[in-house]
Amino acid sequence: MTSSDNRVDASTLQRSALLVATLTSFMGPFMISSVNVALPAIQEDLQMDAVQLSWIATAYLLAVAIGLVPSGKIADIHGRKKVFATGLAIYTLGSGAAIMADSAVFLISTRVFQGIGAAMFVTTGMAILTSIFPGRERGQAIGIYVAAVYIGLSVGPFAGGLLTQYFGWRSIFIVMLPLGLLSLTLTLYFLRGEWRGEADQRLDILGSIFYIAAIFCLVYGATLLPQMPGVLLVFTGTFLLILFIRQQLRTPYPVFDIKLFTTNKAFTFSSLAALLNYSATFAVTFLLSLYLQYIKAMPPQTAGTVLMAQPVMMALLSPYAGRLSDRIEPRFIATCGMLVTVIGVSFFALLHPDTNLLLIIANLILLGTGFALFSSPNMSAIMGAVNREDYGLASGAVATMRLLGQMFSMALATVVLSLTVGKQTINPDNYELFLDCLQLVFAISALLCLAGVYFSWFRGSLHNRSTN
């Protein structure tokens, strides 16, 4: 249900919404990819061990995943603009606090704060765009929104390396302050109106508690494996997840309507393919950033430039892959992309100290190509598998699968780092152990991606479905 100020011209409202949504969709990926390049500098400044270092990314993703589903429901009840603006304010405050971090615990805490804010504007940004733009214009708006994500991923490693090398790692968080304040100002003064979901909705408090507790136990427990507390937390998280699913099936006001997963094979298999793809690929930038700076002795700026190869290919090819999936069955293109990704990740499992840099760049280009061929057609398949009234749910499901995959990828890297390098800084004495860790993570990731090929191929045909 949509209401807006009639005095505001519709085109002005659309431009304002698109500008704000584009800025926020840029900010998150930019921050993630730029901070990855700054990790060695952060480790040296704050004296963090390898496991703590991985938590800089993991804590942010965990907070986003925990907040994503409840925030979306709260926004449907109380207003998407309110939640969007509140999230921007929290994210900007978290960035400001990170500038003053003087310990590992303090910095990781600010990343949690940032993640909560990001969850609030990520889950509402796309919903606001969908509410404002009519169907005939919505695809182009979403295309610009998605392009901003890839631009953030592309610019982040280079800009993060440049900022870290010449101004220190804290400058990355300083840059977020004007971006966050600009987005918040535009939202409050130019984005007139409010948007909600269906009337008379209620927040399922019990379901939200089950969801938050389950995600926390699973992710934090994974970082403690194979120790007994980690095993207990994983089992607890699995049990809570089962309780959450049962609660959502029974309540008249579910936080996350999971019935679509049980009744729509194309939607379910496409979502699982996305989960496995992100699980296999997200830690690539994190691990390669460490590899290039520690093993290859590259300065942050050079390492960031090398890492740009993958997201640049994603930004260039994703729009073309999306258009191609309108003419060719999406599962054909997405499965080809997944197979290319399997090859790229498998190559990185063979990395050693003398691996030629040109081969690494070429493989990053290959990975970017594979991810582009997979992501846009797979998104098209997910949205094409549901009816119009389920677009919001489908969009939220994609975001949830993406974040769960990203978290699993980082948790996998964290667990293997803990088992191999342990609670010590990465230094020449344990470079061999670090390489063992890197090779093992990429080998497991290749197997996950191979499993994703199955779900991508057997999702079924979409072009013979009736148009929504």
C-alpha positions in Angstrom: 0.0 0.0 0.0 1.6 3.3 -1.1 0.9 6.9 0.0 2.9 10.0 -1.1 2.7 13.7 -1.0 0.6 14.7 -4.0 2.4 18.0 -4.2 5.6 16.3 -5.2 6.1 15.5 -8.9 6.3 11.8 -9.5 9.4 12.1 -11.6 11.2 14.1 -8.8 10.3 11.5 -6.3 11.6 8.7 -8.6 14.9 10.6 -9.1 15.3 11.2 -5.4 14.6 7.5 -4.5 16.9 6.2 -7.2 19.7 8.5 -6.1 19.4 7.6 -2.5 19.1 3.9 -3.2 22.0 4.0 -5.6 24.2 5.7 -3.0 23.4 3.2 -0.3 23.8 0.2 -2.6 27.3 1.6 -3.4 28.3 2.2 0.2 28.0 -1.4 1.6 30.1 -3.2 -1.1 32.6 -0.3 -1.2 33.2 -0.6 2.5 33.5 -4.4 2.5 35.9 -4.6 -0.4 38.0 -1.6 0.7 38.4 -2.8 4.3 39.6 -6.2 3.0 42.6 -4.5 1.4 43.3 -2.6 4.7 43.4 -5.7 6.9 47.2 -6.1 7.1 47.5 -2.4 8.1 44.7 -2.9 10.7 46.5 -6.0 12.1 49.7 -4.1 12.5 48.1 -1.1 14.1 45.8 -2.9 16.5 47.9 -6.1 17.0 45.2 -8.5 16.0 45.6 -12.2 15.4 44.5 -14.0 12.3 41.1 -15.1 13.7 40.3 -11.5 15.0 41.2 -10.2 11.6 38.6 -12.4 9.9 36.0 -11.2 12.4 36.2 -7.6 10.9 34.3 -8.9 7.9 32.4 -11.7 9.6 31.0 -9.4 12.4 29.6 -7.0 9.8 27.9 -9.7 7.8 26.6 -11.5 10.9 24.9 -8.2 12.0 23.4 -7.6 8.6 22.0 -11.2 8.4 20.6 -11.0 11.9 18.9 -7.7 11.2 17.8 -8.2 7.7 14.6 -10.2 8.2 13.2 -8.5 11.3 14.0 -5.0 9.8 12.1 -5.9 6.6 9.0 -6.8 8.6 9.2 -3.8 10.9 9.5 -1.6 7.8 6.3 -3.2 6.3 4.5 -2.4 9.5 5.8 1.1 10.5 7.1 2.5 7.2 10.0 1.7 4.9 11.3 5.3 4.8 11.5 5.5 8.6 13.5 2.2 8.8 15.7 3.2 5.8 16.6 6.6 7.4 17.2 5.1 10.8 19.5 2.5 9.3 21.5 5.2 7.5 21.9 7.1 10.7 23.1 4.0 12.6 25.5 3.1 9.8 27.0 6.6 9.7 27.5 6.7 13.5 29.2 3.3 13.3 31.6 4.6 10.6 32.4 7.6 12.8 33.0 5.3 15.8 35.3 3.0 13.8 37.6 6.0 13.2 38.4 6.1 16.9 38.9 2.4 17.4 42.0 1.6 19.6 41.5 -2.1 20.0 40.3 -5.2 18.1 37.2 -5.5 20.3 36.2 -1.9 19.7 36.6 -2.0 16.0 34.7 -5.3 15.7 31.9 -3.7 17.8 31.7 -0.8 15.4 31.4 -3.2 12.5 28.4 -4.8 14.2 26.9 -1.4 14.6 27.5 -0.7 10.9 26.0 -4.1 10.0 22.7 -3.4 11.9 22.4 -0.1 10.1 23.1 -1.7 6.7 20.5 -4.4 7.3 17.9 -1.7 7.8 18.6 0.2 4.6 19.4 -2.8 2.4 16.1 -4.5 3.1 14.1 -1.3 2.5 16.0 0.3 -0.4 14.8 -2.2 -3.0 11.3 -2.2 -1.5 11.1 1.6 -1.8 12.2 1.5 -5.4 9.6 -1.2 -6.2 6.9 0.9 -4.5 7.7 4.1 -6.4 8.6 2.9 -9.9 5.9 1.4 -12.1 6.4 -2.0 -13.7 7.5 -0.6 -17.1 10.3 1.4 -15.5 11.2 -0.8 -12.6 13.7 -3.0 -14.4 15.9 -0.1 -15.5 15.8 1.3 -11.9 16.8 -2.0 -10.4 19.5 -2.3 -13.1 21.1 1.0 -12.0 20.7 -0.1 -8.3 22.6 -3.4 -9.0 25.2 -1.7 -11.1 26.0 0.6 -8.1 26.7 -2.6 -6.1 29.3 -3.8 -8.6 30.8 -0.3 -9.0 31.3 -0.3 -5.2 33.0 -3.7 -5.4 35.2 -2.5 -8.3 36.3 0.8 -6.8 36.7 -0.5 -3.2 39.9 -2.5 -3.5 41.7 0.3 -5.4 40.4 3.2 -3.4 40.9 1.3 -0.1 44.5 0.4 -1.0 45.2 4.1 -2.0 43.6 5.5 1.1 45.4 2.9 3.4 48.8 3.5 1.8 48.7 7.3 1.9 46.3 8.2 4.7 46.0 5.1 6.9 43.2 2.6 7.3 41.0 4.9 9.3 40.5 7.1 6.2 38.3 4.5 4.7 35.8 5.0 7.5 36.2 8.8 7.3 35.1 8.7 3.6 31.9 6.9 4.7 30.8 9.9 6.8 30.0 12.4 4.0 28.4 9.6 1.9 26.2 8.6 4.8 25.2 12.1 5.8 24.4 13.0 2.2 22.2 9.9 1.8 20.4 10.7 5.1 19.9 14.4 4.1 18.4 13.4 0.7 16.2 10.8 2.3 14.8 13.2 4.9 14.3 16.3 2.7 13.6 15.0 -0.8 12.1 11.5 -0.4 8.6 12.6 0.5 5.9 10.2 1.5 5.9 6.8 3.2 5.5 3.2 2.1 4.2 0.2 3.9 3.1 -3.3 3.2 -0.3 -4.8 3.9 -2.4 -3.3 6.7 -2.9 -4.8 10.1 0.4 -6.7 10.1 2.1 -7.7 13.4 5.7 -8.5 14.2 6.3 -12.1 15.2 8.4 -11.5 18.2 9.0 -15.1 19.0 9.9 -15.9 15.4 12.3 -13.0 15.4 14.0 -14.2 18.5 14.4 -17.7 17.1 15.9 -16.3 13.9 18.4 -14.0 15.5 19.5 -16.6 18.0 19.8 -19.3 15.4 21.9 -17.2 13.0 24.2 -16.0 15.8 24.8 -19.5 17.2 25.5 -21.0 13.8 27.9 -18.4 12.7 29.7 -17.8 16.0 29.7 -21.6 16.7 31.4 -22.2 13.3 34.3 -19.9 14.2 34.9 -22.0 17.4 35.0 -25.4 15.7 36.3 -28.0 16.3 36.3 -27.1 20.0 33.4 -28.4 22.0 31.8 -24.9 22.6 31.6 -24.5 18.8 30.0 -27.9 18.3 27.4 -27.1 21.0 26.6 -23.7 19.5 26.2 -25.2 16.0 23.8 -27.9 17.3 21.9 -25.2 19.3 21.7 -23.0 16.2 20.4 -25.9 14.1 17.7 -26.6 16.7 16.7 -23.0 16.9 16.5 -22.8 13.1 14.1 -25.8 13.1 12.0 -24.0 15.8 12.0 -20.8 13.6 10.7 -22.8 10.6 7.9 -24.4 12.6 7.0 -21.0 14.0 6.8 -19.4 10.6 4.6 -22.2 9.3 2.1 -21.8 12.2 1.9 -18.1 12.8 -0.6 -15.9 10.8 2.0 -13.1 10.7 5.4 -14.8 9.7 8.6 -12.7 9.8 9.7 -14.7 6.7 7.1 -16.6 4.7 8.9 -19.9 3.9 5.9 -21.6 2.3 7.2 -20.4 -1.1 10.3 -22.6 -0.7 8.1 -25.7 -0.2 5.8 -25.1 -3.2 8.0 -23.6 -5.9 10.9 -25.7 -7.1 12.3 -23.2 -9.5 12.4 -20.5 -6.8 13.9 -22.9 -4.2 16.6 -24.3 -6.5 17.5 -20.9 -7.8 17.9 -19.6 -4.2 20.0 -22.6 -3.2 22.2 -22.0 -6.2 22.7 -18.4 -5.1 23.5 -19.5 -1.6 26.2 -22.0 -2.8 27.7 -19.5 -5.2 28.2 -16.8 -2.6 29.4 -19.5 -0.1 32.1 -20.5 -2.6 33.2 -17.0 -3.8 32.9 -14.3 -1.1 36.1 -15.2 0.8 38.2 -14.9 -2.4 38.9 -11.2 -2.0 39.6 -11.6 1.8 42.1 -14.4 1.3 43.7 -13.0 -1.9 44.2 -9.7 -0.3 46.2 -11.4 2.5 48.1 -13.6 0.0 49.1 -10.6 -2.3 50.3 -8.5 0.6 51.9 -11.1 2.7 53.2 -13.8 0.3 53.7 -11.5 -2.7 54.8 -8.5 -0.5 52.6 -6.0 -2.5 51.7 -2.6 -1.0 48.0 -2.1 -0.4 47.4 0.0 -3.4 48.9 -2.5 -5.8 47.0 -5.4 -4.2 43.8 -3.4 -4.5 44.4 -2.7 -8.2 45.0 -6.5 -8.9 41.8 -7.4 -7.0 39.7 -4.9 -9.2 39.9 -7.4 -12.1 37.1 -9.6 -10.8 34.4 -6.9 -9.9 35.2 -4.9 -13.1 34.3 -7.9 -15.2 31.2 -8.4 -13.1 30.1 -4.8 -13.7 30.8 -4.9 -17.5 29.2 -8.3 -18.2 26.2 -8.5 -15.8 23.9 -6.2 -17.7 24.6 -8.1 -20.9 24.1 -11.5 -19.2 20.8 -10.2 -17.8 19.5 -9.1 -21.2 20.7 -12.4 -22.7 18.6 -14.3 -20.1 15.5 -12.6 -21.4 16.0 -14.4 -24.7 17.7 -17.7 -23.6 16.6 -19.9 -20.8 18.2 -18.4 -17.6 19.4 -21.8 -16.2 21.6 -22.4 -19.3 23.5 -19.1 -18.8 23.6 -19.3 -15.0 24.8 -22.9 -15.1 27.6 -22.0 -17.5 28.6 -19.2 -15.2 28.7 -21.6 -12.2 30.9 -24.0 -14.1 33.3 -21.2 -15.0 33.4 -20.2 -11.3 34.2 -23.8 -10.4 37.3 -23.7 -12.7 38.4 -20.3 -11.3 38.1 -21.3 -7.6 39.8 -24.6 -8.3 42.8 -22.7 -9.8 43.2 -20.7 -6.6 43.4 -24.0 -4.7 46.7 -24.5 -6.4 48.3 -21.2 -5.4 51.9 -21.2 -4.2 54.5 -18.5 -3.5 55.8 -18.4 -7.1 52.4 -18.4 -8.9 52.7 -15.9 -11.8 50.8 -12.6 -11.1 49.5 -12.5 -14.7 47.9 -15.9 -14.1 46.2 -14.6 -10.9 44.8 -11.6 -12.8 43.7 -13.8 -15.7 41.9 -16.1 -13.2 40.2 -13.1 -11.4 38.9 -12.0 -14.8 37.7 -15.6 -15.4 36.0 -15.6 -12.0 34.4 -12.2 -12.7 33.1 -13.6 -16.0 31.6 -16.7 -14.3 30.0 -14.7 -11.6 28.5 -12.2 -14.0 27.0 -15.0 -16.2 25.5 -16.6 -13.0 24.3 -13.7 -11.0 22.1 -11.6 -13.3 20.3 -14.7 -15.0 19.9 -16.3 -11.6 18.3 -13.1 -10.2 16.0 -13.1 -13.3 15.1 -16.7 -12.7 14.2 -16.1 -9.0 12.0 -13.1 -9.8 10.5 -14.8 -12.8 9.6 -17.9 -10.7 7.2 -15.9 -8.5 4.0 -13.9 -8.9 3.9 -10.2 -8.6 2.5 -10.2 -5.1 5.6 -12.2 -4.0 8.2 -9.8 -5.5 9.0 -8.4 -2.1 9.5 -11.9 -0.6 11.7 -13.0 -3.5 13.9 -9.9 -3.2 14.3 -10.4 0.5 15.1 -14.1 0.0 17.8 -13.2 -2.5 19.4 -10.8 0.0 19.2 -13.4 2.8 20.7 -16.1 0.6 23.5 -13.7 -0.4 24.3 -12.8 3.2 24.1 -16.3 4.5 26.4 -17.4 1.7 28.9 -14.6 2.5 28.8 -15.4 6.2 29.4 -19.1 5.5 32.3 -18.3 3.2 33.9 -16.1 5.9 33.1 -18.6 8.6 34.8 -21.3 6.6 37.9 -19.1 6.2 37.9 -18.3 9.9 37.6 -21.9 11.0 40.4 -23.1 8.7 42.6 -20.1 9.8 41.9 -21.0 13.4 42.9 -24.7 12.8 46.0 -23.9 10.8 47.5 -20.5 11.8 45.8 -20.3 15.2 45.6 -17.2 17.4 48.8 -15.6 16.1 49.6 -12.8 13.6 50.4 -13.8 10.1 54.2 -13.6 9.7 57.0 -15.2 7.7 57.2 -18.0 10.3 53.7 -19.3 9.5 53.4 -18.3 5.8 53.5 -22.0 4.9 50.6 -22.7 7.3 48.7 -19.7 5.8 49.1 -21.1 2.3 47.8 -24.5 3.5 44.7 -22.7 4.8 44.2 -20.8 1.6 44.4 -23.9 -0.5 42.1 -25.9 1.7 39.4 -23.1 1.7 39.5 -22.8 -2.0 39.3 -26.6 -2.5 36.2 -26.8 -0.3 34.7 -23.8 -2.1 35.2 -25.5 -5.4 33.2 -28.5 -4.2 30.4 -26.2 -2.9 30.2 -24.4 -6.3 30.1 -27.8 -8.0 27.0 -28.7 -5.9 25.5 -25.3 -7.0 25.8 -26.5 -10.6 23.3 -29.2 -9.8 20.7 -26.8 -8.4 21.2 -24.3 -11.2 20.7 -26.9 -13.9 17.8 -28.8 -12.4 15.7 -25.8 -11.3 13.5 -26.3 -14.4 12.5 -24.1 -17.3 11.1 -20.6 -16.8 10.5 -19.3 -20.2 7.5 -21.6 -20.6 5.9 -20.1 -17.5 3.1 -17.6 -17.9 4.4 -14.0 -17.7 3.7 -12.4 -14.3 
